[in-house]
Amino acid sequence: MTSRKLIFFCSADPREDTGAFFRAYHFANVAAGSGLEAEVRLAGSAVDVTDLATLPETEAGDLIREKISESIDAPFDVSL
């Protein structure tokens, strides 16, 4: 049997495009919740999201902080 992993790649700047992070974490959560192996892969400026203070103090920034917090114990990987 072939094993496959869904990788949600994000290279957006977290100060400018929170939507890309929201989608990556959201779909990784959905995939993992369905029993599929998933990973969020952060590259370039996206690695700055590991410091949640880089996110804007806006509703969108708060939503991605919440999505990342929900993902801490989720059954998927996040790689840099």
N, CA, C and O of each residue as an XYZ file, in Angstrom:
320
protein
N       0.838     -1.181      0.000
C       0.000      0.000      0.000
C       0.882      1.243      0.000
O       1.852      1.320      0.755
N       0.555      2.197     -0.829
C       1.301      3.440     -0.922
C       0.807      4.421      0.132
O      -0.396      4.628      0.292
N       1.748      5.018      0.844
C       1.411      6.027      1.840
C       1.692      7.403      1.245
O       2.724      7.610      0.607
N       0.780      8.333      1.455
C       0.956      9.689      0.942
C       0.711     10.696      2.055
O      -0.062     10.458      2.983
N       1.391     11.821      1.934
C       1.232     12.899      2.905
C       0.793     14.155      2.166
O       1.356     14.505      1.129
N      -0.207     14.824      2.702
C      -0.616     16.112      2.167
C       0.267     17.189      2.780
O       0.340     17.313      4.002
N       0.931     17.959      1.948
C       1.799     19.033      2.427
C       1.192     20.361      2.002
O       0.966     20.613      0.819
N       0.939     21.193      2.985
C       0.383     22.522      2.745
C       1.536     23.513      2.903
O       1.952     23.831      4.016
N       2.037     23.990      1.776
C       3.236     24.820      1.716
C       2.852     26.284      1.814
O       1.905     26.732      1.168
N       3.587     27.022      2.621
C       3.319     28.449      2.789
C       4.631     29.211      2.829
O       5.523     28.888      3.614
N       4.745     30.221      1.982
C       5.941     31.064      1.997
C       5.582     32.542      2.128
O       6.412     33.412      1.865
N       4.359     32.822      2.531
C       3.877     34.201      2.642
C       4.536     34.927      3.817
O       4.998     34.304      4.773
N       4.565     36.229      3.724
C       5.041     37.064      4.824
C       3.883     37.197      5.813
O       2.831     37.718      5.443
N       4.044     36.744      7.058
C       2.936     36.767      8.014
C       2.452     38.169      8.378
O       1.343     38.328      8.887
N       3.264     39.170      8.124
C       2.847     40.545      8.403
C       1.891     41.057      7.326
O       1.185     42.042      7.541
N       1.866     40.389      6.164
C       1.092     40.893      5.033
C      -0.006     39.965      4.556
O      -1.013     40.436      4.029
N       0.154     38.654      4.724
C      -0.826     37.707      4.183
C      -1.152     36.624      5.203
O      -0.601     35.525      5.145
N      -2.044     36.934      6.133
C      -2.431     35.947      7.141
C      -3.328     34.864      6.557
O      -3.411     33.765      7.105
N      -3.996     35.164      5.457
C      -4.905     34.197      4.843
C      -4.200     32.920      4.420
O      -4.754     31.830      4.560
N      -2.987     33.043      3.906
C      -2.236     31.861      3.481
C      -1.964     30.937      4.665
O      -2.051     29.717      4.528
N      -1.639     31.500      5.815
C      -1.382     30.694      7.010
C      -2.664     30.062      7.514
O      -2.681     28.891      7.893
N      -3.738     30.836      7.520
C      -5.020     30.305      7.978
C      -5.405     29.086      7.148
O      -5.791     28.055      7.699
N      -5.302     29.200      5.817
C      -5.671     28.089      4.934
C      -4.770     26.875      5.159
O      -5.262     25.749      5.231
N      -3.466     27.087      5.269
C      -2.546     25.961      5.466
C      -2.870     25.214      6.758
O      -2.982     23.988      6.755
N      -3.019     25.940      7.852
C      -3.313     25.291      9.139
C      -4.722     24.699      9.147
O      -4.937     23.622      9.702
N      -5.670     25.388      8.543
C      -7.042     24.883      8.506
C      -7.101     23.546      7.762
O      -7.641     22.568      8.278
N      -6.548     23.510      6.556
C      -6.646     22.288      5.759
C      -5.799     21.156      6.323
O      -6.155     19.989      6.156
N      -4.697     21.466      6.981
C      -3.918     20.414      7.650
C      -4.730     19.822      8.797
O      -4.714     18.608      9.006
N      -5.436     20.666      9.539
C      -6.317     20.176     10.609
C      -7.436     19.304     10.055
O      -7.738     18.246     10.608
N      -8.051     19.748      8.962
C      -9.131     18.975      8.344
C      -8.601     17.629      7.865
O      -9.225     16.595      8.106
N      -7.458     17.632      7.191
C      -6.875     16.384      6.686
C      -6.548     15.432      7.827
O      -6.899     14.253      7.784
N      -5.871     15.955      8.851
C      -5.496     15.111      9.991
C      -6.730     14.578     10.701
O      -6.750     13.431     11.147
N      -7.760     15.412     10.806
C      -9.001     14.985     11.436
C      -9.713     13.893     10.651
O     -10.520     13.145     11.203
N      -9.409     13.806      9.362
C      -9.989     12.762      8.504
C      -9.114     11.522      8.440
O      -9.419     10.573      7.718
N      -8.017     11.534      9.205
C      -7.138     10.377      9.239
C      -6.053     10.379      8.185
O      -5.374      9.368      8.005
N      -5.868     11.491      7.482
C      -4.821     11.586      6.473
C      -3.565     12.187      7.077
O      -3.646     13.041      7.960
N      -2.419     11.753      6.615
C      -1.158     12.320      7.081
C      -0.989     13.697      6.447
O      -1.155     13.846      5.236
N      -0.663     14.699      7.251
C      -0.569     16.069      6.751
C       0.606     16.794      7.384
O       1.114     16.406      8.436
N       1.019     17.852      6.713
C       2.120     18.682      7.201
C       1.914     20.106      6.709
O       1.465     20.317      5.583
N       2.240     21.082      7.549
C       2.344     22.471      7.133
C       3.835     22.741      6.995
O       4.602     22.556      7.939
N       4.229     23.176      5.816
C       5.647     23.456      5.572
C       5.808     24.957      5.357
O       5.220     25.529      4.439
N       6.609     25.587      6.212
C       6.841     27.025      6.166
C       8.217     27.295      5.573
O       9.198     26.652      5.948
N       8.287     28.254      4.640
C       9.561     28.589      3.998
C       9.672     30.099      3.831
O       8.673     30.819      3.855
N      10.887     30.555      3.663
C      11.121     31.983      3.440
C      10.606     32.806      4.604
O      10.827     32.468      5.767
N       9.918     33.889      4.281
C       9.384     34.789      5.307
C       8.363     34.118      6.202
O       8.105     34.587      7.310
N       7.780     33.023      5.735
C       6.734     32.343      6.507
C       7.245     31.832      7.848
O       6.460     31.700      8.786
N       8.530     31.543      7.963
C       9.037     31.023      9.236
C       8.899     32.047     10.356
O       8.933     31.692     11.534
N       8.743     33.310      9.992
C       8.569     34.350     11.013
C       7.284     34.166     11.815
O       7.148     34.732     12.899
N       6.331     33.375     11.288
C       5.074     33.163     12.003
C       5.299     32.359     13.279
O       4.412     32.298     14.130
N       6.467     31.743     13.426
C       6.759     31.023     14.665
C       6.840     31.992     15.843
O       6.738     31.576     16.997
N       7.021     33.267     15.561
C       6.908     34.314     16.581
C       5.576     35.001     16.325
O       5.483     35.880     15.468
N       4.551     34.607     17.061
C       3.197     35.103     16.807
C       3.078     36.616     16.923
O       2.093     37.198     16.468
N       4.074     37.257     17.530
C       4.051     38.717     17.646
C       4.262     39.390     16.291
O       3.985     40.581     16.151
N       4.747     38.649     15.288
C       4.937     39.253     13.961
C       3.616     39.429     13.223
O       3.538     40.195     12.263
N       2.577     38.722     13.664
C       1.276     38.856     13.015
C       0.662     40.207     13.347
O       0.858     40.721     14.448
N      -0.075     40.784     12.412
C      -0.678     42.091     12.676
C      -1.714     42.015     13.797
O      -2.331     40.973     14.020
N      -1.892     43.118     14.486
C      -2.899     43.214     15.548
C      -4.235     43.569     14.910
O      -4.776     44.657     15.106
N      -4.745     42.620     14.145
C      -6.018     42.791     13.440
C      -6.864     41.546     13.686
O      -6.404     40.577     14.291
N      -8.104     41.587     13.211
C      -8.960     40.407     13.333
C      -8.342     39.218     12.596
O      -8.387     38.091     13.090
N      -7.766     39.463     11.421
C      -7.135     38.386     10.653
C      -5.939     37.814     11.411
O      -5.749     36.598     11.440
N      -5.135     38.676     12.022
C      -4.000     38.214     12.823
C      -4.466     37.376     14.002
O      -3.864     36.351     14.323
N      -5.540     37.816     14.646
C      -6.092     37.058     15.776
C      -6.619     35.694     15.338
O      -6.468     34.708     16.058
N      -7.238     35.636     14.155
C      -7.765     34.367     13.655
C      -6.649     33.360     13.395
O      -6.802     32.178     13.703
N      -5.532     33.813     12.834
C      -4.441     32.866     12.578
C      -3.765     32.467     13.888
O      -3.336     31.321     14.025
N      -3.658     33.375     14.848
C      -3.129     32.986     16.167
C      -3.992     31.882     16.768
O      -3.478     30.907     17.315
N      -5.313     32.046     16.660
C      -6.244     31.052     17.183
C      -6.081     29.718     16.441
O      -6.068     28.658     17.067
N      -5.959     29.771     15.119
C      -5.820     28.552     14.311
C      -4.523     27.829     14.661
O      -4.507     26.602     14.764
N      -3.444     28.572     14.842
C      -2.165     27.953     15.219
C      -2.276     27.341     16.609
O      -1.787     26.234     16.835
N      -2.909     28.041     17.539
C      -3.077     27.504     18.898
C      -3.884     26.216     18.885
O      -3.562     25.278     19.615
N      -4.932     26.154     18.064
C      -5.737     24.937     17.947
C      -4.912     23.775     17.402
O      -5.217     22.611     17.660
N      -3.872     24.101     16.652
C      -3.079     23.083     15.968
C      -1.940     22.515     16.807
O      -1.293     21.554     16.393
N      -1.687     23.088     17.968
C      -0.521     22.679     18.757
C      -0.542     21.186     19.069
O       0.496     20.531     18.981
N      -1.678     20.644     19.426
C      -1.762     19.212     19.740
C      -2.360     18.402     18.592
O      -2.712     17.236     18.769
N      -2.473     19.017     17.425
C      -3.062     18.323     16.281
C      -2.081     17.263     15.743
O      -0.866     17.394     15.893
N      -2.629     16.226     15.123
C      -1.775     15.143     14.635
C      -1.172     15.427     13.252
O      -1.293     14.611     12.339
N      -0.524     16.584     13.104
C       0.207     16.834     11.853
C       1.487     17.588     12.182
O       1.618     18.202     13.241
N       2.429     17.522     11.239
C       3.727     18.142     11.431
C       3.724     19.565     10.918
O       2.955     19.911     10.021
N       4.585     20.388     11.490
C       4.901     21.702     10.957
C       6.415     21.719     10.813
O       7.146     21.484     11.776
N       6.876     22.000      9.596
C       8.322     22.023      9.370
C       8.750     23.378      8.819
O       7.967     24.087      8.187
N      10.000     23.717      9.072
C      10.559     24.993      8.620
C      11.622     24.713      7.578
O      12.232     25.644      7.054
